[in-house]
């Protein structure tokens, strides 16, 4: 059945768990041209409908699962979707991105987005089978891990259903619980905990509707060109296909920005036995998301030793770091086991590793004692890492507090631990030390969801570009660069497609994809497409300001201002954020407190 909107399914599904009712909402044409899809749709919905200062675990909090006009098409990397809600980790905006096939299946079932509100009186799951939508009892699934939940649903309803579900961590409201979909994750910020607070165990979707294309011949021409360019690009055709996301591991370590011992050092001495070549020995096969030629995902398995039998879709670069160098652990089998357990319980591996590394430093500095932890948790202790993950995932014993994240743990523990609790806005930091990259320092501080490398990734231009690189230690022009990348990445996360695919392509390709798929004339202009990204980012800023964000939240942990690294390429460096932040607010068209000026909002068509 042809949609009124080429590239879109044409409807939004609204699910009220309190009332046990579902309804279909026609997609509005204005929202497509102004907000594209994905993150843009979610921003408009949450800003308009979420009660101000609503607690993330209140039934009134809203979750939005959304696809974009490129999701499920032949565009490379189009297997992605987003979930958005108010984050229990930060109290501010959250959108988390996931690959696989869940997003395309949602589009083919007839929906551009699914809005979840309210709270079911007992555990339920949402079953979407084309036109048929049911809220079904899921009492038998409660307390099951994510792998068992997937198997139960597929055995009962059919292998072709695509599943997004939570594990025990989400049920018990670990503030960094994730949502697992087909071994991929809506990872950061605690969306899994919000899902658990609603007694929603899983969403299962199957669809068969075709996605219509406005200009099919033009679209096929653009796709052929894109696939050809990706085939010869060294980033996608070489490194990522061979090593997955770990292709950058050695580069980051050599540049001195690979954090060690909870960001106390910038290079890992254990790199000789924990690097991309050694990790590759554990790969058993490659895997790709829907419609992607890169095959950057790897299936790894431990075939001998203490962790024999552990397997994971990965391990990904960020997780290799969070359970590796960050905890000064060079044991690859334990890292695979750690990531496997995070998938099993439904935990964000970046935040989980951050919590464990923070606890290790608390032990090192005698802020905590062994009696506080329950066992001798020290840097390099891979067995301690595994024990800690079990406690966090189950929220048992000390894990009750650890599931709150480093910001809240430090507030509870005190004794100066706040100075080395590494987070921004309450979200733990990923695997790049900002003392070695002024761009990533500003990107972390200004990210709408807290410490994040996927809102802007200056690291690529500063440390990896094969052409002329930007000085990683200079603050000049970093505000303009970060702002421009944030707007571009928001376009990508609204389209919705994969950043890895776009790294091999360009804005020109995105514009051609959007215009040929949707036929929307404004999408033929790079300027107008980027303006949509800017509009969405300003709307999210308004959301965060309404929820209590201030200029003081656009900040970094004290460590990066007062503790220079002692060796390596970044030796002696600290962060000068204040100057960059002032310039960033200026280029954004915000006042000195980080509030969008009236003329900025008027230019973007925002109230």
C-alpha positions as CSV (number, residue, x, y, z in Angstrom):
1,X,0.0,0.0,0.0
2,X,1.6,3.3,-1.1
3,X,2.1,5.9,1.6
4,X,0.9,9.5,1.2
5,X,4.5,10.3,2.2
6,X,7.2,8.8,0.0
7,X,10.0,7.5,2.3
8,X,7.7,7.5,5.3
9,X,5.3,5.0,6.6
10,X,2.7,7.7,7.2
11,X,1.6,6.9,10.8
12,X,2.7,7.1,14.4
13,X,1.5,4.5,16.9
14,X,0.6,5.7,20.3
15,X,0.5,3.2,23.2
16,X,-1.1,4.1,26.5
17,X,0.1,1.3,28.9
18,X,-2.0,2.7,31.8
19,X,-5.2,2.5,29.8
20,X,-4.2,-0.6,27.8
21,X,-5.1,1.2,24.6
22,X,-3.4,1.9,21.2
23,X,-4.2,4.5,18.5
24,X,-2.8,5.5,15.2
25,X,-1.9,9.2,14.5
26,X,-1.5,10.4,11.0
27,X,1.9,11.8,10.2
28,X,1.9,15.6,9.6
29,X,3.5,16.9,6.5
30,X,5.1,19.9,8.3
31,X,6.9,17.7,10.8
32,X,8.6,15.8,8.0
33,X,10.0,18.9,6.2
34,X,11.1,20.6,9.4
35,X,12.3,17.7,11.6
36,X,13.2,15.0,9.0
37,X,12.4,11.9,11.2
38,X,14.2,10.0,14.0
39,X,15.7,12.3,16.6
40,X,13.8,15.3,15.0
41,X,10.4,13.6,15.4
42,X,11.3,12.6,19.0
43,X,12.4,16.2,19.8
44,X,9.1,17.7,18.6
45,X,7.0,15.0,20.4
46,X,8.8,15.2,23.8
47,X,9.0,19.0,23.8
48,X,5.3,19.3,23.1
49,X,4.0,16.4,25.2
50,X,6.3,15.7,28.2
51,X,5.2,17.4,31.4
52,X,7.8,19.8,32.7
53,X,10.1,18.4,35.4
54,X,8.6,15.0,35.1
55,X,10.6,12.3,36.9
56,X,12.2,9.9,34.4
57,X,10.5,7.0,36.3
58,X,7.1,8.6,36.5
59,X,4.4,7.0,34.3
60,X,4.0,10.4,32.6
61,X,7.5,10.1,31.1
62,X,7.3,9.3,27.4
63,X,9.4,7.0,25.2
64,X,9.6,7.5,21.5
65,X,11.0,4.8,19.2
66,X,11.5,6.4,15.8
67,X,12.8,5.6,12.3
68,X,13.7,8.1,9.6
69,X,13.0,8.5,5.8
70,X,16.2,6.6,4.9
71,X,15.5,3.7,7.4
72,X,14.9,0.4,5.6
73,X,15.8,1.7,2.2
74,X,18.8,0.7,0.0
75,X,20.8,3.5,1.5
76,X,24.0,2.0,3.1
77,X,23.7,1.7,6.8
78,X,19.9,2.3,6.9
79,X,19.2,-0.4,9.5
80,X,19.1,2.0,12.4
81,X,16.5,3.6,14.7
82,X,16.4,5.7,17.8
83,X,14.7,5.7,21.2
84,X,14.2,9.0,23.0
85,X,13.0,9.8,26.5
86,X,13.9,11.8,29.6
87,X,17.1,10.2,30.9
88,X,17.3,8.7,34.4
89,X,21.1,9.2,34.3
90,X,21.0,12.9,33.7
91,X,17.4,14.2,34.1
92,X,17.8,15.8,30.7
93,X,17.3,14.8,27.0
94,X,18.2,11.3,25.9
95,X,18.2,9.7,22.5
96,X,20.0,6.4,21.9
97,X,20.7,4.8,18.6
98,X,20.6,1.1,17.6
99,X,21.5,-0.9,14.5
100,X,20.3,-4.2,13.3
101,X,16.8,-4.5,11.8
102,X,14.3,-3.2,14.4
103,X,13.9,0.2,12.7
104,X,13.3,-1.1,9.2
105,X,10.7,-3.6,10.6
106,X,8.9,-0.8,12.3
107,X,8.7,1.1,9.0
108,X,7.5,-1.9,7.2
109,X,4.8,-2.5,9.8
110,X,3.5,0.9,8.9
111,X,4.9,3.2,11.6
112,X,7.5,6.1,11.6
113,X,7.4,6.2,15.3
114,X,6.0,4.5,18.4
115,X,5.1,6.6,21.4
116,X,4.9,4.8,24.7
117,X,3.3,6.5,27.7
118,X,1.8,5.4,31.1
119,X,2.6,2.3,33.1
120,X,1.1,-1.1,32.9
121,X,-0.2,-2.6,36.1
122,X,1.8,-5.8,35.5
123,X,4.5,-6.8,33.0
124,X,3.5,-6.6,29.4
125,X,4.9,-6.7,25.9
126,X,3.9,-4.9,22.7
127,X,3.2,-7.1,19.7
128,X,3.0,-5.4,16.3
129,X,2.1,-7.7,13.4
130,X,1.5,-5.4,10.5
131,X,-2.0,-4.0,11.1
132,X,-2.5,-5.9,14.3
133,X,-1.3,-4.3,17.5
134,X,-1.7,-6.0,20.9
135,X,-0.6,-5.3,24.5
136,X,0.0,-8.8,25.8
137,X,0.8,-10.2,29.2
138,X,4.5,-10.7,29.8
139,X,4.6,-12.1,33.3
140,X,6.4,-15.2,32.1
141,X,9.1,-13.0,30.6
142,X,9.8,-10.9,33.7
143,X,13.1,-11.7,35.3
144,X,14.3,-13.4,32.1
145,X,17.6,-12.2,30.5
146,X,17.6,-10.5,27.1
147,X,18.8,-13.6,25.2
148,X,16.1,-15.8,26.8
149,X,13.5,-13.1,26.1
150,X,14.4,-13.0,22.4
151,X,14.2,-16.8,22.1
152,X,10.9,-17.0,23.9
153,X,9.3,-14.4,21.7
154,X,10.7,-15.8,18.5
155,X,9.7,-19.4,19.4
156,X,6.2,-18.3,20.3
157,X,5.4,-15.8,17.5
158,X,7.9,-16.4,14.7
159,X,11.6,-16.0,13.9
160,X,10.9,-13.1,11.6
161,X,9.7,-10.8,14.4
162,X,12.3,-8.2,15.4
163,X,12.6,-7.7,19.2
164,X,13.7,-4.9,21.5
165,X,13.7,-5.9,25.1
166,X,15.2,-5.2,28.6
167,X,16.9,-7.5,31.0
168,X,17.1,-7.6,34.8
169,X,19.0,-4.3,34.9
170,X,16.1,-2.5,33.2
171,X,13.5,-4.2,35.4
172,X,15.4,-3.0,38.5
173,X,16.0,0.5,37.1
174,X,19.7,0.6,36.9
175,X,20.1,4.2,35.7
176,X,22.3,3.2,32.7
177,X,20.2,0.1,31.7
178,X,20.0,-0.4,27.9
179,X,17.5,-1.9,25.5
180,X,18.8,-4.9,23.6
181,X,17.7,-5.6,20.0
182,X,19.1,-8.6,18.2
183,X,22.4,-8.4,20.0
184,X,22.6,-4.6,19.3
185,X,21.8,-2.0,21.9
186,X,20.0,1.3,22.4
187,X,22.8,1.8,24.9
188,X,23.4,5.0,26.6
189,X,21.5,7.0,29.2
190,X,19.2,4.5,30.8
191,X,16.3,4.1,28.3
192,X,16.1,0.5,29.5
193,X,15.3,1.7,33.0
194,X,12.5,3.9,31.8
195,X,11.1,0.9,29.9
196,X,11.3,-1.2,33.1
197,X,9.6,1.5,35.1
198,X,6.6,1.2,32.7
199,X,6.5,-2.6,33.1
200,X,7.2,-3.0,29.4
201,X,9.4,-6.0,28.9
202,X,9.6,-6.1,25.1
203,X,8.4,-4.8,21.8
204,X,8.2,-7.4,18.9
205,X,7.5,-6.2,15.4
206,X,6.9,-7.8,12.0
207,X,5.9,-5.9,8.9
208,X,5.5,-6.4,5.2
209,X,4.7,-3.0,3.7
210,X,7.0,-1.7,1.0
211,X,8.7,1.7,1.5
212,X,7.9,3.9,-1.4
213,X,10.5,6.1,-3.1
214,X,9.7,9.5,-4.7
215,X,12.3,9.4,-7.5
216,X,13.3,5.7,-7.9
217,X,15.8,6.1,-10.9
218,X,17.6,9.1,-9.3
219,X,17.7,7.2,-6.0
220,X,19.2,4.1,-7.5
221,X,21.8,6.2,-9.3
222,X,22.8,7.8,-6.0
223,X,22.9,4.5,-4.2
224,X,25.2,2.9,-6.8
225,X,27.6,5.9,-6.5
226,X,27.6,5.6,-2.7
227,X,28.2,1.9,-2.7
228,X,31.1,2.4,-5.1
229,X,32.7,5.1,-3.0
230,X,32.3,3.0,0.1
231,X,34.0,0.1,-1.6
232,X,37.2,2.0,-2.3
233,X,37.2,4.1,0.9
234,X,40.0,2.9,3.3
235,X,37.9,3.5,6.4
236,X,35.0,1.2,5.5
237,X,36.5,-1.2,3.0
238,X,39.7,-1.8,4.9
239,X,40.0,-1.1,8.6
240,X,36.4,-1.4,9.8
241,X,35.7,-4.5,7.7
242,X,38.8,-6.1,9.1
243,X,38.8,-5.0,12.7
244,X,35.4,-3.5,13.3
245,X,35.3,-0.5,15.6
246,X,38.7,-1.6,17.1
247,X,40.4,-0.3,13.9
248,X,41.2,2.9,15.8
249,X,42.5,1.3,19.0
250,X,46.3,1.6,18.3
251,X,45.9,5.1,16.9
252,X,44.2,6.4,20.0
253,X,46.8,4.7,22.3
254,X,49.7,6.2,20.3
255,X,48.1,9.6,20.3
256,X,47.9,9.5,24.1
257,X,44.1,9.9,24.3
258,X,43.2,6.3,25.3
259,X,42.3,6.7,29.0
260,X,43.9,4.4,31.5
261,X,43.1,3.9,35.3
262,X,40.0,6.0,35.2
263,X,41.5,8.8,33.1
264,X,44.8,9.0,35.2
265,X,46.9,8.2,32.1
266,X,46.6,8.5,28.3
267,X,48.4,5.5,27.0
268,X,48.1,1.8,28.0
269,X,51.3,-0.2,28.7
270,X,49.2,-3.4,28.2
271,X,48.6,-2.4,24.5
272,X,51.1,-5.0,23.3
273,X,48.7,-7.8,24.4
274,X,45.4,-5.8,24.0
275,X,45.2,-4.4,20.5
276,X,43.2,-4.9,17.3
277,X,45.3,-7.7,16.0
278,X,45.1,-9.7,19.2
279,X,41.4,-9.1,19.5
280,X,40.9,-10.2,15.9
281,X,42.1,-13.7,17.0
282,X,38.7,-14.1,18.8
283,X,36.5,-13.2,15.8
284,X,34.6,-16.2,14.3
285,X,32.6,-14.4,11.7
286,X,31.5,-11.0,10.4
287,X,28.0,-9.6,10.6
288,X,26.2,-6.6,9.0
289,X,23.2,-4.6,10.0
290,X,20.3,-4.2,7.6
291,X,21.4,-3.0,4.2
292,X,25.1,-2.3,5.1
293,X,28.1,-3.4,3.0
294,X,30.7,-2.7,5.7
295,X,30.2,-5.7,8.0
296,X,31.9,-3.9,10.8
297,X,30.2,-6.0,13.5
298,X,32.1,-9.1,14.6
299,X,31.0,-12.2,16.4
300,X,33.7,-13.2,19.0
301,X,34.0,-16.3,21.1
302,X,36.3,-17.5,23.8
303,X,37.3,-21.0,23.1
304,X,39.5,-21.9,26.0
305,X,40.4,-20.9,29.6
306,X,38.4,-19.4,32.5
307,X,35.9,-17.7,30.3
308,X,35.5,-20.5,27.7
309,X,32.1,-20.2,25.9
310,X,31.7,-16.4,26.3
311,X,30.5,-14.9,23.1
312,X,29.5,-11.4,22.0
313,X,28.6,-9.3,18.9
314,X,31.8,-7.4,19.4
315,X,33.8,-6.6,21.4
316,X,33.4,-3.0,20.4
317,X,36.1,-0.4,20.7
318,X,34.4,1.5,23.6
319,X,33.8,-1.7,25.5
320,X,37.3,-3.0,24.9
321,X,38.4,0.3,26.5
322,X,35.9,0.5,29.4
323,X,36.7,-3.0,30.7
324,X,40.3,-2.9,29.4
325,X,42.6,0.1,29.6
326,X,40.2,2.1,31.8
327,X,40.4,-0.7,34.4
328,X,44.0,-1.5,33.5
329,X,43.0,-4.9,32.4
330,X,44.6,-6.6,29.3
331,X,42.8,-9.9,29.5
332,X,40.8,-10.2,26.3
333,X,38.6,-13.2,27.3
334,X,37.4,-11.3,30.4
335,X,36.5,-8.3,28.2
336,X,34.4,-10.5,25.9
337,X,32.8,-12.0,29.0
338,X,32.1,-8.5,30.4
339,X,30.4,-7.3,27.3
340,X,28.4,-10.6,27.1
341,X,27.1,-10.0,30.6
342,X,26.2,-6.4,29.8
343,X,24.1,-7.7,26.8
344,X,22.6,-10.4,29.1
345,X,21.5,-8.0,31.8
346,X,20.8,-5.1,29.5
347,X,23.6,-2.7,30.7
348,X,25.3,0.1,28.9
349,X,28.9,-1.2,28.8
350,X,30.5,2.3,28.7
351,X,28.8,3.4,31.9
352,X,29.3,0.0,33.5
353,X,33.1,0.0,32.9
354,X,33.2,3.6,34.1
355,X,31.6,2.7,37.4
356,X,34.0,-0.1,38.0
357,X,37.0,2.0,37.1
358,X,35.8,4.7,39.5
359,X,35.4,2.1,42.3
360,X,38.9,0.9,41.6
361,X,40.3,4.4,42.1
362,X,38.2,4.8,45.2
363,X,39.9,1.7,46.5
364,X,43.3,2.9,45.4
365,X,42.9,6.3,47.2
366,X,41.4,4.6,50.2
367,X,38.1,6.4,49.8
368,X,36.4,3.0,50.0
369,X,37.6,-0.1,51.8
370,X,37.2,-3.7,50.9
371,X,34.3,-4.0,53.3
372,X,32.5,-1.3,51.3
373,X,33.0,-3.2,48.1
374,X,32.6,-6.8,49.4
375,X,35.8,-8.1,47.7
376,X,39.3,-6.7,46.8
377,X,38.5,-4.7,43.7
378,X,41.8,-3.3,42.3
379,X,43.0,-2.1,38.9
380,X,43.8,-5.0,36.7
381,X,41.5,-7.4,38.5
382,X,39.5,-9.0,35.7
383,X,37.7,-11.4,38.1
384,X,36.6,-8.4,40.1
385,X,35.2,-6.7,37.0
386,X,33.0,-9.8,36.3
387,X,31.8,-9.9,39.9
388,X,31.0,-6.2,39.9
389,X,28.9,-6.6,36.7
390,X,26.8,-9.3,38.2
391,X,26.1,-7.1,41.2
392,X,25.2,-4.1,39.1
393,X,23.0,-6.2,36.7
394,X,21.1,-7.8,39.6
395,X,21.2,-4.7,41.8
396,X,22.4,-6.9,44.7
397,X,24.4,-5.8,47.8
398,X,26.8,-2.9,46.8
399,X,25.3,-3.1,43.3
400,X,22.2,-1.2,44.7
401,X,24.3,1.9,44.8
402,X,26.6,1.2,41.8
403,X,23.5,1.0,39.6
404,X,23.0,4.7,40.2
405,X,26.1,5.7,38.1
406,X,29.3,7.5,39.1
407,X,27.8,10.9,39.8
408,X,25.4,9.6,42.4
409,X,27.9,7.1,43.8
410,X,30.4,10.0,44.3
411,X,27.7,12.2,46.0
412,X,27.0,9.3,48.4
413,X,30.6,8.4,49.1
414,X,32.1,11.9,49.2
415,X,35.7,12.2,50.6
416,X,36.8,14.1,47.5
417,X,35.7,11.3,45.1
418,X,33.6,13.9,43.2
419,X,36.8,15.2,41.6
420,X,37.5,11.9,39.8
421,X,33.9,10.9,39.0
422,X,34.2,11.1,35.3
423,X,30.9,12.2,33.7
424,X,29.2,15.1,32.1
425,X,25.6,16.0,33.2
426,X,25.5,12.5,34.9
427,X,26.5,10.5,31.8
428,X,29.8,8.7,32.0
429,X,32.5,9.5,29.6
430,X,33.6,7.4,26.6
431,X,37.1,6.4,25.4
432,X,38.8,9.6,24.4
433,X,40.8,11.8,26.9
434,X,39.8,15.5,26.3
435,X,43.3,16.7,27.4
436,X,44.6,15.4,24.1
437,X,41.8,16.7,21.9
438,X,40.3,20.2,22.5
439,X,37.6,19.4,20.0
440,X,36.3,16.4,21.9
441,X,36.5,18.4,25.2
442,X,34.1,20.9,23.8
443,X,31.9,18.2,22.2
444,X,31.6,16.4,25.6
445,X,30.7,19.6,27.4
446,X,28.0,20.7,25.0
447,X,26.5,17.3,24.2
448,X,22.7,17.4,24.8
449,X,22.7,13.9,26.4
450,X,25.9,14.2,28.5
451,X,29.4,12.9,27.8
452,X,29.1,11.7,24.2
453,X,31.4,11.2,21.2
454,X,28.5,10.7,18.8
455,X,27.1,14.2,18.8
456,X,30.4,15.5,17.3
457,X,33.6,13.5,16.7
458,X,36.5,16.0,16.2
459,X,38.9,13.1,16.9
460,X,38.6,12.1,13.3
461,X,39.8,15.4,12.0
462,X,42.4,16.0,14.7
463,X,44.0,12.6,14.9
464,X,42.9,10.3,12.1
465,X,42.5,12.4,8.9
466,X,44.7,11.1,6.1
467,X,44.7,14.7,4.6
468,X,45.4,17.9,6.4
469,X,44.6,17.5,10.1
470,X,43.3,20.1,12.6
471,X,45.7,20.8,15.5
472,X,44.3,18.7,18.4
473,X,45.8,21.1,21.0
474,X,44.5,24.4,19.5
475,X,41.2,25.9,20.6
476,X,41.0,28.0,17.4
477,X,37.9,27.4,15.3
478,X,36.9,24.4,17.5
479,X,33.5,26.0,18.3
480,X,32.6,26.4,14.7
481,X,33.8,22.8,13.9
482,X,31.9,21.2,16.8
483,X,28.7,23.1,16.1
484,X,28.8,22.2,12.4
485,X,29.4,18.5,13.2
486,X,26.6,18.5,15.8
487,X,24.1,19.8,13.2
488,X,25.3,17.3,10.6
489,X,25.2,14.3,13.0
490,X,21.7,15.3,14.1
491,X,20.7,15.2,10.4
492,X,22.1,11.7,10.2
493,X,20.3,10.6,13.4
494,X,17.1,12.0,12.1
495,X,17.4,10.5,8.6
496,X,18.1,7.7,10.3
497,X,21.3,6.1,9.0
498,X,24.7,5.0,10.3
499,X,27.5,7.4,11.1
500,X,30.0,4.8,10.0
501,X,28.5,4.7,6.5
502,X,28.5,8.5,6.3
503,X,32.1,8.7,7.4
504,X,32.9,7.2,4.0
505,X,30.5,9.6,2.2
506,X,29.5,13.2,2.5
507,X,26.7,15.7,3.2
508,X,26.1,15.7,-0.6
509,X,25.1,12.1,-0.5
510,X,22.7,12.6,2.5
511,X,21.0,15.5,0.6
512,X,20.7,13.4,-2.5
513,X,19.3,10.4,-0.5
514,X,16.8,12.5,1.3
515,X,15.5,14.3,-1.8
516,X,15.3,11.3,-4.0
517,X,13.5,9.2,-1.3
518,X,11.0,11.8,-0.1
519,X,10.7,14.2,-3.0
520,X,10.6,17.1,-0.4
521,X,12.0,20.1,-2.2
522,X,13.7,21.7,0.8
523,X,15.8,18.4,1.1
524,X,17.4,19.2,-2.2
525,X,19.4,22.0,-0.5
526,X,22.4,21.3,1.8
527,X,21.7,24.6,3.5
528,X,18.1,23.7,4.3
529,X,19.0,20.2,5.4
530,X,21.6,21.5,7.8
531,X,19.2,24.1,9.0
532,X,16.9,21.2,10.1
533,X,19.7,19.8,12.1
534,X,20.3,23.2,13.7
535,X,16.5,23.5,14.4
536,X,16.4,20.1,16.1
537,X,19.5,20.9,18.3
538,X,18.0,24.2,19.4
539,X,14.7,22.5,20.2
540,X,16.5,19.9,22.3
541,X,18.4,22.8,24.0
542,X,15.0,24.4,24.9
543,X,13.9,21.0,26.3
544,X,17.0,20.8,28.5
545,X,16.7,24.3,29.7
546,X,13.1,23.7,30.7
547,X,14.2,20.7,32.7
548,X,16.7,22.7,34.7
549,X,19.9,22.7,32.7
550,X,22.2,25.7,33.2
551,X,25.5,26.9,31.8
552,X,27.2,25.1,34.7
553,X,26.1,21.8,33.2
554,X,28.1,22.4,30.1
555,X,31.2,21.4,31.9
556,X,33.9,18.7,32.4
557,X,35.1,16.8,35.4
558,X,37.7,18.7,37.6
559,X,40.4,16.2,36.7
560,X,40.8,17.6,33.2
561,X,41.4,21.2,34.4
562,X,43.8,20.5,37.2
563,X,45.6,17.2,36.5
564,X,47.9,17.3,33.5
565,X,48.9,14.0,32.0
566,X,52.4,13.0,32.9
567,X,53.7,11.2,29.9
568,X,53.2,10.6,26.2
569,X,52.1,13.0,23.4
570,X,49.6,14.8,25.7
571,X,52.1,15.3,28.5
572,X,51.4,18.5,30.5
573,X,48.1,19.2,28.8
574,X,44.9,20.4,30.6
575,X,41.7,21.7,29.1
576,X,40.8,25.4,28.4
577,X,37.1,25.1,28.1
578,X,35.9,28.5,29.0
579,X,37.1,30.3,25.9
580,X,35.8,27.6,23.6
581,X,32.4,27.6,25.3
582,X,32.0,31.3,25.0
583,X,32.8,31.1,21.3
584,X,30.4,28.1,20.9
585,X,27.5,30.0,22.5
586,X,28.2,32.8,20.1
587,X,28.3,30.7,16.9
588,X,25.1,28.9,18.1
589,X,23.3,32.2,18.5
590,X,22.9,31.7,22.2
591,X,23.4,34.3,25.0
592,X,26.2,34.1,27.5
593,X,24.2,31.7,29.7
594,X,23.6,29.3,26.8
595,X,20.0,30.2,26.1
596,X,19.0,30.5,22.4
597,X,18.4,34.2,21.5
598,X,14.9,35.2,20.2
599,X,16.4,36.0,16.8
600,X,18.0,32.5,16.6
601,X,14.6,30.9,17.3
602,X,12.9,33.1,14.8
603,X,15.4,32.2,12.1
604,X,14.7,28.5,12.8
605,X,11.0,28.8,13.0
606,X,10.8,27.9,16.7
607,X,8.6,29.5,19.3
